[in-house]
Amino acid sequence: MAAYLIGHIKVHDERLWQHYVEGVAASLEPIDARILFRGEKQADLAGTNPRDRAVVVEFADAGELGRWFHSDAYQALIPLRDRAADVMITSYG
């Protein structure tokens, strides 16, 4: 069963963020995953979300999502992510 990672993002440093995005794309290449959506917020329709960007990544299953998230390739990107943006990441299945 497919699993989905949803990230809600507030970028503080665009240059660092672009390096992070490039690193994520490279870390996803060797696995069965694809970015379904990446975009900027249009409006808060119910409630308030302080983050203004979102990404949705589809994985083959929850195990693959977990292996990617805990991989050395992705873990090495976390300090860059945390300097570049305020990010909330959630998985769904």
PDB file of N, CA, C and O in Angstrom:
ATOM      1  N   MET A   1       0.836  -1.178   0.000  1.00  0.00           N
ATOM      2  CA  MET A   1       0.000   0.000   0.000  1.00  0.00           C
ATOM      3  C   MET A   1       0.881   1.241   0.000  1.00  0.00           C
ATOM      4  O   MET A   1       1.826   1.336   0.783  1.00  0.00           O
ATOM      5  N   ALA A   2       0.577   2.179  -0.866  1.00  0.00           N
ATOM      6  CA  ALA A   2       1.374   3.400  -0.972  1.00  0.00           C
ATOM      7  C   ALA A   2       1.370   4.181   0.342  1.00  0.00           C
ATOM      8  O   ALA A   2       0.414   4.127   1.116  1.00  0.00           O
ATOM      9  N   ALA A   3       2.453   4.897   0.569  1.00  0.00           N
ATOM     10  CA  ALA A   3       2.584   5.782   1.723  1.00  0.00           C
ATOM     11  C   ALA A   3       2.968   7.159   1.208  1.00  0.00           C
ATOM     12  O   ALA A   3       3.629   7.290   0.178  1.00  0.00           O
ATOM     13  N   TYR A   4       2.548   8.181   1.936  1.00  0.00           N
ATOM     14  CA  TYR A   4       2.758   9.551   1.489  1.00  0.00           C
ATOM     15  C   TYR A   4       3.430  10.378   2.571  1.00  0.00           C
ATOM     16  O   TYR A   4       3.073  10.300   3.746  1.00  0.00           O
ATOM     17  N   LEU A   5       4.392  11.158   2.159  1.00  0.00           N
ATOM     18  CA  LEU A   5       5.039  12.127   3.027  1.00  0.00           C
ATOM     19  C   LEU A   5       4.492  13.490   2.635  1.00  0.00           C
ATOM     20  O   LEU A   5       4.488  13.850   1.458  1.00  0.00           O
ATOM     21  N   ILE A   6       4.033  14.243   3.619  1.00  0.00           N
ATOM     22  CA  ILE A   6       3.569  15.608   3.366  1.00  0.00           C
ATOM     23  C   ILE A   6       4.410  16.548   4.213  1.00  0.00           C
ATOM     24  O   ILE A   6       4.511  16.397   5.431  1.00  0.00           O
ATOM     25  N   GLY A   7       5.004  17.508   3.550  1.00  0.00           N
ATOM     26  CA  GLY A   7       5.797  18.511   4.229  1.00  0.00           C
ATOM     27  C   GLY A   7       5.141  19.874   4.108  1.00  0.00           C
ATOM     28  O   GLY A   7       4.720  20.271   3.022  1.00  0.00           O
ATOM     29  N   HIS A   8       5.053  20.589   5.217  1.00  0.00           N
ATOM     30  CA  HIS A   8       4.571  21.974   5.241  1.00  0.00           C
ATOM     31  C   HIS A   8       5.774  22.840   5.599  1.00  0.00           C
ATOM     32  O   HIS A   8       6.474  22.551   6.569  1.00  0.00           O
ATOM     33  N   ILE A   9       6.017  23.883   4.839  1.00  0.00           N
ATOM     34  CA  ILE A   9       7.306  24.557   4.843  1.00  0.00           C
ATOM     35  C   ILE A   9       7.156  26.074   4.922  1.00  0.00           C
ATOM     36  O   ILE A   9       6.273  26.656   4.292  1.00  0.00           O
ATOM     37  N   LYS A  10       8.024  26.700   5.696  1.00  0.00           N
ATOM     38  CA  LYS A  10       8.176  28.157   5.715  1.00  0.00           C
ATOM     39  C   LYS A  10       9.664  28.427   5.489  1.00  0.00           C
ATOM     40  O   LYS A  10      10.474  28.238   6.396  1.00  0.00           O
ATOM     41  N   VAL A  11      10.023  28.866   4.292  1.00  0.00           N
ATOM     42  CA  VAL A  11      11.420  29.071   3.919  1.00  0.00           C
ATOM     43  C   VAL A  11      11.925  30.385   4.499  1.00  0.00           C
ATOM     44  O   VAL A  11      11.257  31.416   4.418  1.00  0.00           O
ATOM     45  N   HIS A  12      13.125  30.326   5.088  1.00  0.00           N
ATOM     46  CA  HIS A  12      13.781  31.518   5.635  1.00  0.00           C
ATOM     47  C   HIS A  12      14.978  31.948   4.790  1.00  0.00           C
ATOM     48  O   HIS A  12      15.344  33.123   4.772  1.00  0.00           O
ATOM     49  N   ASP A  13      15.591  30.980   4.083  1.00  0.00           N
ATOM     50  CA  ASP A  13      16.759  31.263   3.247  1.00  0.00           C
ATOM     51  C   ASP A  13      16.584  30.509   1.931  1.00  0.00           C
ATOM     52  O   ASP A  13      16.798  29.299   1.868  1.00  0.00           O
ATOM     53  N   GLU A  14      16.199  31.222   0.899  1.00  0.00           N
ATOM     54  CA  GLU A  14      15.880  30.603  -0.398  1.00  0.00           C
ATOM     55  C   GLU A  14      17.077  29.868  -1.004  1.00  0.00           C
ATOM     56  O   GLU A  14      16.916  28.788  -1.572  1.00  0.00           O
ATOM     57  N   ARG A  15      18.256  30.436  -0.888  1.00  0.00           N
ATOM     58  CA  ARG A  15      19.453  29.804  -1.463  1.00  0.00           C
ATOM     59  C   ARG A  15      19.732  28.467  -0.791  1.00  0.00           C
ATOM     60  O   ARG A  15      19.958  27.465  -1.471  1.00  0.00           O
ATOM     61  N   LEU A  16      19.719  28.443   0.535  1.00  0.00           N
ATOM     62  CA  LEU A  16      19.939  27.183   1.249  1.00  0.00           C
ATOM     63  C   LEU A  16      18.823  26.191   0.949  1.00  0.00           C
ATOM     64  O   LEU A  16      19.074  24.992   0.824  1.00  0.00           O
ATOM     65  N   TRP A  17      17.592  26.683   0.833  1.00  0.00           N
ATOM     66  CA  TRP A  17      16.457  25.806   0.553  1.00  0.00           C
ATOM     67  C   TRP A  17      16.627  25.104  -0.790  1.00  0.00           C
ATOM     68  O   TRP A  17      16.334  23.914  -0.911  1.00  0.00           O
ATOM     69  N   GLN A  18      17.092  25.825  -1.783  1.00  0.00           N
ATOM     70  CA  GLN A  18      17.295  25.209  -3.098  1.00  0.00           C
ATOM     71  C   GLN A  18      18.346  24.106  -3.040  1.00  0.00           C
ATOM     72  O   GLN A  18      18.204  23.085  -3.713  1.00  0.00           O
ATOM     73  N   HIS A  19      19.392  24.294  -2.249  1.00  0.00           N
ATOM     74  CA  HIS A  19      20.397  23.230  -2.067  1.00  0.00           C
ATOM     75  C   HIS A  19      19.757  22.009  -1.401  1.00  0.00           C
ATOM     76  O   HIS A  19      20.038  20.873  -1.783  1.00  0.00           O
ATOM     77  N   TYR A  20      18.915  22.240  -0.428  1.00  0.00           N
ATOM     78  CA  TYR A  20      18.217  21.146   0.248  1.00  0.00           C
ATOM     79  C   TYR A  20      17.313  20.404  -0.735  1.00  0.00           C
ATOM     80  O   TYR A  20      17.335  19.174  -0.782  1.00  0.00           O
ATOM     81  N   VAL A  21      16.529  21.126  -1.512  1.00  0.00           N
ATOM     82  CA  VAL A  21      15.616  20.507  -2.483  1.00  0.00           C
ATOM     83  C   VAL A  21      16.396  19.646  -3.476  1.00  0.00           C
ATOM     84  O   VAL A  21      15.972  18.540  -3.812  1.00  0.00           O
ATOM     85  N   GLU A  22      17.523  20.148  -3.937  1.00  0.00           N
ATOM     86  CA  GLU A  22      18.368  19.367  -4.859  1.00  0.00           C
ATOM     87  C   GLU A  22      18.880  18.103  -4.181  1.00  0.00           C
ATOM     88  O   GLU A  22      18.922  17.041  -4.801  1.00  0.00           O
ATOM     89  N   GLY A  23      19.266  18.210  -2.920  1.00  0.00           N
ATOM     90  CA  GLY A  23      19.741  17.045  -2.176  1.00  0.00           C
ATOM     91  C   GLY A  23      18.648  16.006  -1.971  1.00  0.00           C
ATOM     92  O   GLY A  23      18.898  14.805  -2.072  1.00  0.00           O
ATOM     93  N   VAL A  24      17.429  16.473  -1.682  1.00  0.00           N
ATOM     94  CA  VAL A  24      16.301  15.547  -1.524  1.00  0.00           C
ATOM     95  C   VAL A  24      16.049  14.809  -2.830  1.00  0.00           C
ATOM     96  O   VAL A  24      15.865  13.592  -2.829  1.00  0.00           O
ATOM     97  N   ALA A  25      16.038  15.531  -3.941  1.00  0.00           N
ATOM     98  CA  ALA A  25      15.805  14.894  -5.241  1.00  0.00           C
ATOM     99  C   ALA A  25      16.842  13.798  -5.491  1.00  0.00           C
ATOM    100  O   ALA A  25      16.495  12.711  -5.952  1.00  0.00           O
ATOM    101  N   ALA A  26      18.092  14.077  -5.193  1.00  0.00           N
ATOM    102  CA  ALA A  26      19.147  13.076  -5.376  1.00  0.00           C
ATOM    103  C   ALA A  26      18.949  11.886  -4.445  1.00  0.00           C
ATOM    104  O   ALA A  26      19.195  10.745  -4.835  1.00  0.00           O
ATOM    105  N   SER A  27      18.505  12.146  -3.215  1.00  0.00           N
ATOM    106  CA  SER A  27      18.318  11.046  -2.253  1.00  0.00           C
ATOM    107  C   SER A  27      17.139  10.157  -2.628  1.00  0.00           C
ATOM    108  O   SER A  27      17.093   8.992  -2.231  1.00  0.00           O
ATOM    109  N   LEU A  28      16.186  10.693  -3.388  1.00  0.00           N
ATOM    110  CA  LEU A  28      15.020   9.912  -3.805  1.00  0.00           C
ATOM    111  C   LEU A  28      15.286   9.062  -5.051  1.00  0.00           C
ATOM    112  O   LEU A  28      14.564   8.097  -5.301  1.00  0.00           O
ATOM    113  N   GLU A  29      16.308   9.407  -5.830  1.00  0.00           N
ATOM    114  CA  GLU A  29      16.572   8.711  -7.099  1.00  0.00           C
ATOM    115  C   GLU A  29      16.684   7.199  -6.982  1.00  0.00           C
ATOM    116  O   GLU A  29      16.104   6.489  -7.804  1.00  0.00           O
ATOM    117  N   PRO A  30      17.405   6.675  -5.995  1.00  0.00           N
ATOM    118  CA  PRO A  30      17.578   5.211  -5.980  1.00  0.00           C
ATOM    119  C   PRO A  30      16.394   4.421  -5.420  1.00  0.00           C
ATOM    120  O   PRO A  30      16.470   3.195  -5.344  1.00  0.00           O
ATOM    121  N   ILE A  31      15.318   5.072  -5.031  1.00  0.00           N
ATOM    122  CA  ILE A  31      14.201   4.341  -4.435  1.00  0.00           C
ATOM    123  C   ILE A  31      12.920   4.531  -5.230  1.00  0.00           C
ATOM    124  O   ILE A  31      12.862   5.341  -6.155  1.00  0.00           O
ATOM    125  N   ASP A  32      11.901   3.781  -4.860  1.00  0.00           N
ATOM    126  CA  ASP A  32      10.606   3.838  -5.525  1.00  0.00           C
ATOM    127  C   ASP A  32       9.767   4.940  -4.888  1.00  0.00           C
ATOM    128  O   ASP A  32       8.925   4.680  -4.028  1.00  0.00           O
ATOM    129  N   ALA A  33      10.014   6.182  -5.327  1.00  0.00           N
ATOM    130  CA  ALA A  33       9.283   7.341  -4.783  1.00  0.00           C
ATOM    131  C   ALA A  33       9.170   8.384  -5.878  1.00  0.00           C
ATOM    132  O   ALA A  33       9.986   8.443  -6.798  1.00  0.00           O
ATOM    133  N   ARG A  34       8.129   9.212  -5.754  1.00  0.00           N
ATOM    134  CA  ARG A  34       7.990  10.310  -6.707  1.00  0.00           C
ATOM    135  C   ARG A  34       7.314  11.496  -6.037  1.00  0.00           C
ATOM    136  O   ARG A  34       6.432  11.340  -5.192  1.00  0.00           O
ATOM    137  N   ILE A  35       7.749  12.679  -6.435  1.00  0.00           N
ATOM    138  CA  ILE A  35       7.146  13.903  -5.923  1.00  0.00           C
ATOM    139  C   ILE A  35       5.852  14.125  -6.695  1.00  0.00           C
ATOM    140  O   ILE A  35       5.870  14.309  -7.912  1.00  0.00           O
ATOM    141  N   LEU A  36       4.732  14.106  -5.981  1.00  0.00           N
ATOM    142  CA  LEU A  36       3.427  14.302  -6.610  1.00  0.00           C
ATOM    143  C   LEU A  36       3.057  15.765  -6.731  1.00  0.00           C
ATOM    144  O   LEU A  36       2.391  16.178  -7.680  1.00  0.00           O
ATOM    145  N   PHE A  37       3.499  16.546  -5.756  1.00  0.00           N
ATOM    146  CA  PHE A  37       3.097  17.950  -5.712  1.00  0.00           C
ATOM    147  C   PHE A  37       4.122  18.756  -4.943  1.00  0.00           C
ATOM    148  O   PHE A  37       4.631  18.322  -3.910  1.00  0.00           O
ATOM    149  N   ARG A  38       4.414  19.928  -5.460  1.00  0.00           N
ATOM    150  CA  ARG A  38       5.218  20.918  -4.738  1.00  0.00           C
ATOM    151  C   ARG A  38       4.633  22.268  -5.123  1.00  0.00           C
ATOM    152  O   ARG A  38       4.551  22.595  -6.307  1.00  0.00           O
ATOM    153  N   GLY A  39       4.223  23.056  -4.130  1.00  0.00           N
ATOM    154  CA  GLY A  39       3.625  24.331  -4.478  1.00  0.00           C
ATOM    155  C   GLY A  39       3.578  25.311  -3.325  1.00  0.00           C
ATOM    156  O   GLY A  39       3.937  24.995  -2.191  1.00  0.00           O
ATOM    157  N   GLU A  40       3.126  26.511  -3.650  1.00  0.00           N
ATOM    158  CA  GLU A  40       3.001  27.582  -2.665  1.00  0.00           C
ATOM    159  C   GLU A  40       1.535  27.786  -2.309  1.00  0.00           C
ATOM    160  O   GLU A  40       0.648  27.641  -3.149  1.00  0.00           O
ATOM    161  N   LYS A  41       1.301  28.125  -1.044  1.00  0.00           N
ATOM    162  CA  LYS A  41      -0.051  28.299  -0.524  1.00  0.00           C
ATOM    163  C   LYS A  41      -0.775  29.427  -1.245  1.00  0.00           C
ATOM    164  O   LYS A  41      -0.211  30.492  -1.497  1.00  0.00           O
ATOM    165  N   GLN A  42      -2.024  29.170  -1.567  1.00  0.00           N
ATOM    166  CA  GLN A  42      -2.897  30.178  -2.164  1.00  0.00           C
ATOM    167  C   GLN A  42      -3.685  30.903  -1.073  1.00  0.00           C
ATOM    168  O   GLN A  42      -3.767  32.131  -1.067  1.00  0.00           O
ATOM    169  N   ALA A  43      -4.270  30.123  -0.141  1.00  0.00           N
ATOM    170  CA  ALA A  43      -5.100  30.720   0.919  1.00  0.00           C
ATOM    171  C   ALA A  43      -5.335  29.691   2.009  1.00  0.00           C
ATOM    172  O   ALA A  43      -5.353  28.490   1.738  1.00  0.00           O
ATOM    173  N   ASP A  44      -5.516  30.153   3.240  1.00  0.00           N
ATOM    174  CA  ASP A  44      -5.984  29.294   4.330  1.00  0.00           C
ATOM    175  C   ASP A  44      -7.509  29.301   4.264  1.00  0.00           C
ATOM    176  O   ASP A  44      -8.131  30.348   4.439  1.00  0.00           O
ATOM    177  N   LEU A  45      -8.106  28.157   4.017  1.00  0.00           N
ATOM    178  CA  LEU A  45      -9.560  28.069   3.879  1.00  0.00           C
ATOM    179  C   LEU A  45     -10.256  27.674   5.179  1.00  0.00           C
ATOM    180  O   LEU A  45     -11.413  28.033   5.399  1.00  0.00           O
ATOM    181  N   ALA A  46      -9.562  26.946   6.030  1.00  0.00           N
ATOM    182  CA  ALA A  46     -10.106  26.565   7.342  1.00  0.00           C
ATOM    183  C   ALA A  46      -8.923  26.472   8.295  1.00  0.00           C
ATOM    184  O   ALA A  46      -8.006  25.684   8.063  1.00  0.00           O
ATOM    185  N   GLY A  47      -8.931  27.244   9.336  1.00  0.00           N
ATOM    186  CA  GLY A  47      -7.797  27.276  10.252  1.00  0.00           C
ATOM    187  C   GLY A  47      -6.684  28.135   9.686  1.00  0.00           C
ATOM    188  O   GLY A  47      -6.836  28.770   8.642  1.00  0.00           O
ATOM    189  N   THR A  48      -5.557  28.146  10.394  1.00  0.00           N
ATOM    190  CA  THR A  48      -4.412  28.945   9.985  1.00  0.00           C
ATOM    191  C   THR A  48      -3.164  28.076   9.977  1.00  0.00           C
ATOM    192  O   THR A  48      -2.852  27.406  10.961  1.00  0.00           O
ATOM    193  N   ASN A  49      -2.462  28.097   8.866  1.00  0.00           N
ATOM    194  CA  ASN A  49      -1.203  27.377   8.726  1.00  0.00           C
ATOM    195  C   ASN A  49      -0.119  28.417   8.450  1.00  0.00           C
ATOM    196  O   ASN A  49      -0.153  29.071   7.408  1.00  0.00           O
ATOM    197  N   PRO A  50       0.847  28.584   9.365  1.00  0.00           N
ATOM    198  CA  PRO A  50       1.866  29.607   9.173  1.00  0.00           C
ATOM    199  C   PRO A  50       2.872  29.275   8.068  1.00  0.00           C
ATOM    200  O   PRO A  50       3.660  30.130   7.663  1.00  0.00           O
ATOM    201  N   ARG A  51       2.841  28.045   7.589  1.00  0.00           N
ATOM    202  CA  ARG A  51       3.769  27.661   6.534  1.00  0.00           C
ATOM    203  C   ARG A  51       3.137  27.955   5.177  1.00  0.00           C
ATOM    204  O   ARG A  51       1.923  27.839   5.009  1.00  0.00           O
ATOM    205  N   ASP A  52       3.977  28.340   4.207  1.00  0.00           N
ATOM    206  CA  ASP A  52       3.436  28.811   2.933  1.00  0.00           C
ATOM    207  C   ASP A  52       3.756  27.918   1.734  1.00  0.00           C
ATOM    208  O   ASP A  52       3.430  28.267   0.599  1.00  0.00           O
ATOM    209  N   ARG A  53       4.384  26.784   1.976  1.00  0.00           N
ATOM    210  CA  ARG A  53       4.686  25.841   0.895  1.00  0.00           C
ATOM    211  C   ARG A  53       4.346  24.432   1.362  1.00  0.00           C
ATOM    212  O   ARG A  53       4.268  24.152   2.559  1.00  0.00           O
ATOM    213  N   ALA A  54       4.145  23.552   0.380  1.00  0.00           N
ATOM    214  CA  ALA A  54       3.872  22.153   0.702  1.00  0.00           C
ATOM    215  C   ALA A  54       4.498  21.257  -0.350  1.00  0.00           C
ATOM    216  O   ALA A  54       4.718  21.662  -1.491  1.00  0.00           O
ATOM    217  N   VAL A  55       4.782  20.025   0.065  1.00  0.00           N
ATOM    218  CA  VAL A  55       5.264  18.994  -0.845  1.00  0.00           C
ATOM    219  C   VAL A  55       4.586  17.686  -0.461  1.00  0.00           C
ATOM    220  O   VAL A  55       4.362  17.413   0.718  1.00  0.00           O
ATOM    221  N   VAL A  56       4.263  16.881  -1.469  1.00  0.00           N
ATOM    222  CA  VAL A  56       3.697  15.547  -1.261  1.00  0.00           C
ATOM    223  C   VAL A  56       4.558  14.572  -2.052  1.00  0.00           C
ATOM    224  O   VAL A  56       4.737  14.723  -3.260  1.00  0.00           O
ATOM    225  N   VAL A  57       5.089  13.564  -1.353  1.00  0.00           N
ATOM    226  CA  VAL A  57       5.926  12.549  -1.992  1.00  0.00           C
ATOM    227  C   VAL A  57       5.265  11.195  -1.776  1.00  0.00           C
ATOM    228  O   VAL A  57       4.887  10.852  -0.655  1.00  0.00           O
ATOM    229  N   GLU A  58       5.128  10.429  -2.849  1.00  0.00           N
ATOM    230  CA  GLU A  58       4.543   9.093  -2.777  1.00  0.00           C
ATOM    231  C   GLU A  58       5.645   8.052  -2.758  1.00  0.00           C
ATOM    232  O   GLU A  58       6.574   8.097  -3.565  1.00  0.00           O
ATOM    233  N   PHE A  59       5.533   7.111  -1.825  1.00  0.00           N
ATOM    234  CA  PHE A  59       6.462   5.989  -1.696  1.00  0.00           C
ATOM    235  C   PHE A  59       5.699   4.695  -1.933  1.00  0.00           C
ATOM    236  O   PHE A  59       4.476   4.662  -1.793  1.00  0.00           O
ATOM    237  N   ALA A  60       6.398   3.646  -2.285  1.00  0.00           N
ATOM    238  CA  ALA A  60       5.760   2.352  -2.547  1.00  0.00           C
ATOM    239  C   ALA A  60       4.996   1.858  -1.325  1.00  0.00           C
ATOM    240  O   ALA A  60       3.913   1.286  -1.451  1.00  0.00           O
ATOM    241  N   ASP A  61       5.565   2.080  -0.141  1.00  0.00           N
ATOM    242  CA  ASP A  61       4.924   1.651   1.105  1.00  0.00           C
ATOM    243  C   ASP A  61       5.582   2.369   2.274  1.00  0.00           C
ATOM    244  O   ASP A  61       6.562   3.093   2.097  1.00  0.00           O
ATOM    245  N   ALA A  62       5.040   2.165   3.466  1.00  0.00           N
ATOM    246  CA  ALA A  62       5.553   2.851   4.658  1.00  0.00           C
ATOM    247  C   ALA A  62       6.995   2.457   4.963  1.00  0.00           C
ATOM    248  O   ALA A  62       7.779   3.277   5.440  1.00  0.00           O
ATOM    249  N   GLY A  63       7.343   1.208   4.691  1.00  0.00           N
ATOM    250  CA  GLY A  63       8.715   0.770   4.931  1.00  0.00           C
ATOM    251  C   GLY A  63       9.707   1.535   4.075  1.00  0.00           C
ATOM    252  O   GLY A  63      10.769   1.934   4.554  1.00  0.00           O
ATOM    253  N   GLU A  64       9.366   1.739   2.814  1.00  0.00           N
ATOM    254  CA  GLU A  64      10.246   2.483   1.910  1.00  0.00           C
ATOM    255  C   GLU A  64      10.364   3.942   2.349  1.00  0.00           C
ATOM    256  O   GLU A  64      11.449   4.520   2.292  1.00  0.00           O
ATOM    257  N   LEU A  65       9.260   4.536   2.785  1.00  0.00           N
ATOM    258  CA  LEU A  65       9.291   5.906   3.284  1.00  0.00           C
ATOM    259  C   LEU A  65      10.221   5.988   4.500  1.00  0.00           C
ATOM    260  O   LEU A  65      11.058   6.887   4.582  1.00  0.00           O
ATOM    261  N   GLY A  66      10.077   5.073   5.421  1.00  0.00           N
ATOM    262  CA  GLY A  66      10.925   5.070   6.613  1.00  0.00           C
ATOM    263  C   GLY A  66      12.394   4.854   6.287  1.00  0.00           C
ATOM    264  O   GLY A  66      13.264   5.514   6.855  1.00  0.00           O
ATOM    265  N   ARG A  67      12.675   3.924   5.368  1.00  0.00           N
ATOM    266  CA  ARG A  67      14.071   3.677   4.978  1.00  0.00           C
ATOM    267  C   ARG A  67      14.682   4.932   4.365  1.00  0.00           C
ATOM    268  O   ARG A  67      15.830   5.270   4.653  1.00  0.00           O
ATOM    269  N   TRP A  68      13.917   5.624   3.519  1.00  0.00           N
ATOM    270  CA  TRP A  68      14.435   6.857   2.930  1.00  0.00           C
ATOM    271  C   TRP A  68      14.658   7.911   4.014  1.00  0.00           C
ATOM    272  O   TRP A  68      15.731   8.509   4.088  1.00  0.00           O
ATOM    273  N   PHE A  69      13.641   8.140   4.859  1.00  0.00           N
ATOM    274  CA  PHE A  69      13.752   9.190   5.866  1.00  0.00           C
ATOM    275  C   PHE A  69      14.945   8.955   6.795  1.00  0.00           C
ATOM    276  O   PHE A  69      15.631   9.907   7.170  1.00  0.00           O
ATOM    277  N   HIS A  70      15.195   7.720   7.162  1.00  0.00           N
ATOM    278  CA  HIS A  70      16.284   7.393   8.088  1.00  0.00           C
ATOM    279  C   HIS A  70      17.601   7.091   7.380  1.00  0.00           C
ATOM    280  O   HIS A  70      18.594   6.765   8.030  1.00  0.00           O
ATOM    281  N   SER A  71      17.616   7.196   6.056  1.00  0.00           N
ATOM    282  CA  SER A  71      18.834   6.909   5.291  1.00  0.00           C
ATOM    283  C   SER A  71      19.920   7.938   5.602  1.00  0.00           C
ATOM    284  O   SER A  71      19.635   9.071   5.989  1.00  0.00           O
ATOM    285  N   ASP A  72      21.163   7.515   5.422  1.00  0.00           N
ATOM    286  CA  ASP A  72      22.288   8.437   5.606  1.00  0.00           C
ATOM    287  C   ASP A  72      22.168   9.633   4.664  1.00  0.00           C
ATOM    288  O   ASP A  72      22.479  10.763   5.041  1.00  0.00           O
ATOM    289  N   ALA A  73      21.711   9.375   3.428  1.00  0.00           N
ATOM    290  CA  ALA A  73      21.604  10.456   2.439  1.00  0.00           C
ATOM    291  C   ALA A  73      20.636  11.543   2.907  1.00  0.00           C
ATOM    292  O   ALA A  73      20.935  12.732   2.794  1.00  0.00           O
ATOM    293  N   TYR A  74      19.480  11.139   3.430  1.00  0.00           N
ATOM    294  CA  TYR A  74      18.529  12.157   3.881  1.00  0.00           C
ATOM    295  C   TYR A  74      18.948  12.759   5.220  1.00  0.00           C
ATOM    296  O   TYR A  74      18.858  13.973   5.403  1.00  0.00           O
ATOM    297  N   GLN A  75      19.395  11.945   6.140  1.00  0.00           N
ATOM    298  CA  GLN A  75      19.791  12.460   7.451  1.00  0.00           C
ATOM    299  C   GLN A  75      20.883  13.520   7.339  1.00  0.00           C
ATOM    300  O   GLN A  75      20.928  14.454   8.140  1.00  0.00           O
ATOM    301  N   ALA A  76      21.763  13.376   6.346  1.00  0.00           N
ATOM    302  CA  ALA A  76      22.823  14.363   6.141  1.00  0.00           C
ATOM    303  C   ALA A  76      22.262  15.716   5.710  1.00  0.00           C
ATOM    304  O   ALA A  76      22.932  16.737   5.871  1.00  0.00           O
ATOM    305  N   LEU A  77      21.047  15.740   5.167  1.00  0.00           N
ATOM    306  CA  LEU A  77      20.424  16.977   4.701  1.00  0.00           C
ATOM    307  C   LEU A  77      19.688  17.743   5.808  1.00  0.00           C
ATOM    308  O   LEU A  77      19.361  18.916   5.629  1.00  0.00           O
ATOM    309  N   ILE A  78      19.431  17.106   6.923  1.00  0.00           N
ATOM    310  CA  ILE A  78      18.611  17.722   7.963  1.00  0.00           C
ATOM    311  C   ILE A  78      19.200  19.028   8.515  1.00  0.00           C
ATOM    312  O   ILE A  78      18.446  19.983   8.700  1.00  0.00           O
ATOM    313  N   PRO A  79      20.501  19.116   8.787  1.00  0.00           N
ATOM    314  CA  PRO A  79      21.022  20.406   9.260  1.00  0.00           C
ATOM    315  C   PRO A  79      20.801  21.532   8.240  1.00  0.00           C
ATOM    316  O   PRO A  79      20.494  22.662   8.620  1.00  0.00           O
ATOM    317  N   LEU A  80      20.954  21.227   6.965  1.00  0.00           N
ATOM    318  CA  LEU A  80      20.696  22.220   5.919  1.00  0.00           C
ATOM    319  C   LEU A  80      19.224  22.604   5.915  1.00  0.00           C
ATOM    320  O   LEU A  80      18.890  23.787   5.851  1.00  0.00           O
ATOM    321  N   ARG A  81      18.337  21.604   5.983  1.00  0.00           N
ATOM    322  CA  ARG A  81      16.899  21.865   6.029  1.00  0.00           C
ATOM    323  C   ARG A  81      16.553  22.793   7.180  1.00  0.00           C
ATOM    324  O   ARG A  81      15.806  23.756   7.010  1.00  0.00           O
ATOM    325  N   ASP A  82      17.098  22.497   8.349  1.00  0.00           N
ATOM    326  CA  ASP A  82      16.748  23.263   9.542  1.00  0.00           C
ATOM    327  C   ASP A  82      17.296  24.682   9.519  1.00  0.00           C
ATOM    328  O   ASP A  82      16.728  25.569  10.156  1.00  0.00           O
ATOM    329  N   ARG A  83      18.387  24.914   8.799  1.00  0.00           N
ATOM    330  CA  ARG A  83      18.893  26.288   8.640  1.00  0.00           C
ATOM    331  C   ARG A  83      18.081  27.054   7.600  1.00  0.00           C
ATOM    332  O   ARG A  83      17.930  28.272   7.699  1.00  0.00           O
ATOM    333  N   ALA A  84      17.559  26.341   6.606  1.00  0.00           N
ATOM    334  CA  ALA A  84      16.881  26.991   5.488  1.00  0.00           C
ATOM    335  C   ALA A  84      15.420  27.298   5.749  1.00  0.00           C
ATOM    336  O   ALA A  84      14.881  28.258   5.199  1.00  0.00           O
ATOM    337  N   ALA A  85      14.757  26.476   6.600  1.00  0.00           N
ATOM    338  CA  ALA A  85      13.293  26.593   6.706  1.00  0.00           C
ATOM    339  C   ALA A  85      12.780  26.002   7.998  1.00  0.00           C
ATOM    340  O   ALA A  85      13.473  25.272   8.707  1.00  0.00           O
ATOM    341  N   ASP A  86      11.528  26.349   8.275  1.00  0.00           N
ATOM    342  CA  ASP A  86      10.756  25.714   9.348  1.00  0.00           C
ATOM    343  C   ASP A  86       9.885  24.680   8.644  1.00  0.00           C
ATOM    344  O   ASP A  86       9.042  25.037   7.822  1.00  0.00           O
ATOM    345  N   VAL A  87      10.084  23.394   8.963  1.00  0.00           N
ATOM    346  CA  VAL A  87       9.450  22.319   8.226  1.00  0.00           C
ATOM    347  C   VAL A  87       8.721  21.373   9.180  1.00  0.00           C
ATOM    348  O   VAL A  87       9.252  20.986  10.221  1.00  0.00           O
ATOM    349  N   MET A  88       7.511  21.016   8.807  1.00  0.00           N
ATOM    350  CA  MET A  88       6.751  19.979   9.512  1.00  0.00           C
ATOM    351  C   MET A  88       6.553  18.843   8.510  1.00  0.00           C
ATOM    352  O   MET A  88       6.022  19.062   7.421  1.00  0.00           O
ATOM    353  N   ILE A  89       6.977  17.632   8.871  1.00  0.00           N
ATOM    354  CA  ILE A  89       6.865  16.472   7.985  1.00  0.00           C
ATOM    355  C   ILE A  89       6.000  15.422   8.656  1.00  0.00           C
ATOM    356  O   ILE A  89       6.200  15.085   9.823  1.00  0.00           O
ATOM    357  N   THR A  90       5.038  14.911   7.906  1.00  0.00           N
ATOM    358  CA  THR A  90       4.120  13.889   8.411  1.00  0.00           C
ATOM    359  C   THR A  90       3.991  12.789   7.372  1.00  0.00           C
ATOM    360  O   THR A  90       4.029  13.056   6.171  1.00  0.00           O
ATOM    361  N   SER A  91       3.837  11.545   7.833  1.00  0.00           N
ATOM    362  CA  SER A  91       3.612  10.451   6.888  1.00  0.00           C
ATOM    363  C   SER A  91       2.191   9.938   7.028  1.00  0.00           C
ATOM    364  O   SER A  91       1.605   9.953   8.110  1.00  0.00           O
ATOM    365  N   TYR A  92       1.651   9.482   5.902  1.00  0.00           N
ATOM    366  CA  TYR A  92       0.291   8.951   5.838  1.00  0.00           C
ATOM    367  C   TYR A  92       0.305   7.672   5.011  1.00  0.00           C
ATOM    368  O   TYR A  92       1.151   7.512   4.131  1.00  0.00           O
ATOM    369  N   GLY A  93      -0.608   6.774   5.281  1.00  0.00           N
ATOM    370  CA  GLY A  93      -0.675   5.545   4.504  1.00  0.00           C
ATOM    371  C   GLY A  93      -2.081   5.124   4.264  1.00  0.00           C
ATOM    372  O   GLY A  93      -2.318   4.101   3.621  1.00  0.00           O
TER     373      GLY A  93
END
